[in-house]
């Protein structure tokens, strides 16, 4: 019998993402949001507004909304944005690309977390993204960025399994890593089983750029930031970069 390949439904994408990263990857979004807010307030004590770029399903914003007077999100993936909109209602979650969005206002802080910056496909796009983030910050505003792996950290040919569940839904993900020059590619196979709904299978491929520390620093500096600092992040190989807009 030939296996029937299925395409993920929108709700499947958001569901699998949350199951993997909340239950399997050990991410503590509440603690991360607390740490992020503290880092911002250390550099901008009166910060009262925040934009989370590439906000995913809104798991960080669901906690940051309790710390800042005004928060908004931006997300390019429509399934993720829809999930965030439901979670965060009535908070605005904009549809947009981190490389070229225009919201018509500035914020006290802008975050781009969980290595989303790696989706910039070239050094030119990295600079373009940093200029766009800077344009949405008030003078003295804080940028908090979580970079993707550097070329020396990436291990091509490795397999990364993940399995998680919440009682009636269970997901298994197998990820295989590739590399071509400074481009990392992850081929992911998902199995999502749901009580009363059966089992669905789909594949995804994510392509992200392996920028060097120097390339991140140069792009941030040229976008008009100062006081650039590399700080511990949620994982040993996932630091945070903090910077202040001049």
C-alpha positions in Angstrom: 0.0 0.0 0.0 1.4 3.4 -1.0 1.6 5.8 1.9 -0.6 8.9 1.5 1.3 12.1 2.1 -0.7 14.8 3.8 -0.3 18.5 4.0 -0.5 20.1 7.4 -3.6 22.0 8.3 -3.1 25.5 9.6 -4.1 24.5 13.1 -1.7 21.5 13.0 1.3 23.7 12.4 0.6 25.9 15.4 -0.4 22.9 17.6 2.8 20.9 16.8 5.0 24.0 17.3 3.6 24.6 20.8 3.7 20.9 21.8 7.3 20.5 20.8 8.7 23.7 22.3 6.6 23.9 25.5 6.6 20.2 26.4 9.7 18.7 24.6 12.3 21.4 24.2 12.1 22.6 27.8 11.4 26.3 27.0 10.0 28.2 29.9 8.2 31.1 28.3 7.1 32.7 31.5 10.7 32.8 32.9 12.1 33.9 29.5 9.6 36.8 29.4 10.6 37.8 33.0 14.3 37.8 32.0 13.6 39.7 28.8 11.6 42.4 30.7 14.4 42.7 33.3 17.1 43.1 30.6 15.0 45.8 28.9 14.3 47.7 32.1 18.0 47.7 33.0 18.7 49.6 29.9 15.5 51.7 29.6 13.8 51.9 33.1 10.7 53.8 31.7 10.1 51.4 28.9 6.3 50.9 28.5 5.8 49.5 25.0 7.2 46.5 23.2 7.0 45.0 19.7 7.8 41.2 19.4 8.9 40.6 15.8 8.4 37.0 14.5 6.2 36.4 17.6 5.1 32.9 16.6 2.0 31.9 18.5 2.4 34.6 21.0 3.8 32.6 23.9 6.3 35.3 25.0 3.8 38.1 24.5 1.2 36.3 26.6 3.5 37.1 29.6 5.1 40.3 28.4 1.7 41.9 28.1 1.6 41.8 32.0 4.8 43.8 32.2 4.5 46.5 29.5 1.5 48.9 29.1 1.3 48.3 25.4 2.5 45.3 23.3 2.1 44.3 19.7 3.3 41.4 17.6 4.4 40.8 14.0 4.4 37.4 12.3 4.8 36.3 8.7 3.3 32.8 9.1 -0.5 33.1 8.9 -1.2 29.9 10.9 1.1 31.2 13.7 -0.4 34.7 13.5 -3.9 33.3 13.8 -3.0 31.3 16.9 -1.3 34.4 18.4 -4.4 36.5 17.7 -6.7 34.1 19.5 -4.3 33.8 22.4 -3.6 37.5 22.8 -7.0 39.1 21.9 -7.4 42.1 21.8 -3.7 42.7 21.3 -2.7 43.6 17.7 -0.7 40.9 15.9 0.3 42.2 12.5 0.9 40.2 9.4 4.4 41.2 8.1 7.9 40.3 7.1 10.7 41.3 9.5 12.8 42.6 6.6 10.4 45.3 5.3 7.4 46.0 7.6 6.1 49.5 8.5 3.7 49.9 11.4 3.8 53.7 11.6 4.9 54.0 15.2 7.8 53.3 17.5 8.2 51.3 20.7 10.4 51.4 23.8 11.6 47.9 23.0 11.7 45.6 20.0 12.4 41.8 20.4 13.3 39.2 17.8 13.5 36.0 19.6 14.1 32.3 19.2 16.7 32.7 16.4 14.1 34.1 13.9 16.8 36.5 12.6 18.4 33.4 10.9 15.6 33.5 8.3 17.4 36.5 6.7 18.8 34.8 3.6 22.0 37.0 3.2 24.1 39.5 4.9 22.3 42.2 2.9 18.9 40.9 4.3 20.4 40.9 7.8 21.3 44.6 7.5 17.9 45.3 6.0 16.1 43.6 8.9 18.2 45.5 11.5 17.4 48.8 9.9 13.7 47.9 9.9 13.8 46.9 13.6 15.7 50.2 14.4 13.1 52.2 12.6 10.4 50.9 15.0 12.4 51.9 18.1 12.3 55.3 19.9 15.7 56.9 20.7 17.1 55.1 23.7 14.9 52.1 22.9 16.2 48.6 23.5 16.7 45.8 20.9 16.8 42.3 22.2 17.8 39.7 19.6 18.4 35.9 19.8 20.8 34.9 17.0 20.8 31.6 15.1 23.8 29.3 15.2 27.1 30.4 13.8 29.0 28.4 11.2 31.2 26.8 13.8 28.2 25.7 16.0 26.2 24.0 13.3 26.5 20.2 12.9 25.3 19.0 9.5 24.2 15.4 9.2 22.7 15.2 12.7 19.3 14.0 13.7 17.2 15.7 16.3 14.1 13.8 17.6 11.3 15.3 19.6 8.2 13.9 21.1 5.5 15.6 23.2 1.8 15.4 24.1 -0.9 17.1 26.1 -3.2 14.2 26.9 -5.3 13.9 23.7 -2.8 15.2 21.1 0.7 13.8 20.6 3.4 14.9 18.2 6.7 13.3 17.0 9.2 15.3 15.0 12.4 14.1 13.4 14.7 16.8 12.1 17.7 16.2 9.9 20.3 19.0 9.4 22.1 19.9 6.2 24.6 22.6 5.3 25.7 24.3 2.1 28.2 27.1 2.6 26.7 29.4 5.2 23.2 28.0 4.7 21.7 25.6 7.2 18.7 23.6 6.2 16.4 21.5 8.5 14.2 18.8 7.0 11.5 18.0 9.5 9.0 15.2 9.5 5.9 15.4 11.7 3.4 12.9 13.0 0.5 14.4 14.9 -2.0 12.0 16.5 -5.2 13.3 18.0 -7.9 11.3 19.9 -10.9 10.9 17.6 -9.2 12.5 14.6 -6.5 10.0 13.6 -2.8 10.6 12.6 -1.5 13.1 10.2 2.0 13.3 8.6 3.7 16.2 6.9 7.1 17.6 6.1 8.6 21.0 6.4 12.0 22.5 5.3 13.5 25.5 7.0 16.5 27.3 5.5 18.4 29.7 7.8 21.7 31.5 7.4 24.7 30.8 9.6 25.9 34.4 10.3 29.1 35.0 12.3 29.2 37.0 15.5 31.0 39.7 13.7 28.3 39.9 11.0 25.6 40.3 13.7 27.7 43.0 15.5 28.3 44.9 12.3 24.7 44.9 11.2 23.5 46.0 14.6 26.0 48.8 14.8 25.4 50.0 11.3 21.7 50.2 12.0 22.4 52.8 14.6 22.8 50.9 17.8 25.3 51.3 20.6 26.1 49.5 23.9 25.9 46.1 22.1 26.2 43.2 24.6 26.2 39.5 24.3 24.3 37.9 27.1 23.4 34.3 28.2 20.2 33.0 26.7 17.7 30.2 27.1 20.3 27.7 25.9 24.1 27.4 26.0 24.4 27.9 22.2 21.5 30.4 22.0 22.8 33.8 23.5 20.9 37.0 23.5 22.2 40.3 22.1 21.1 43.6 23.7 21.6 47.0 22.1 20.4 50.5 22.6 19.2 52.8 19.7 21.3 56.0 19.5 
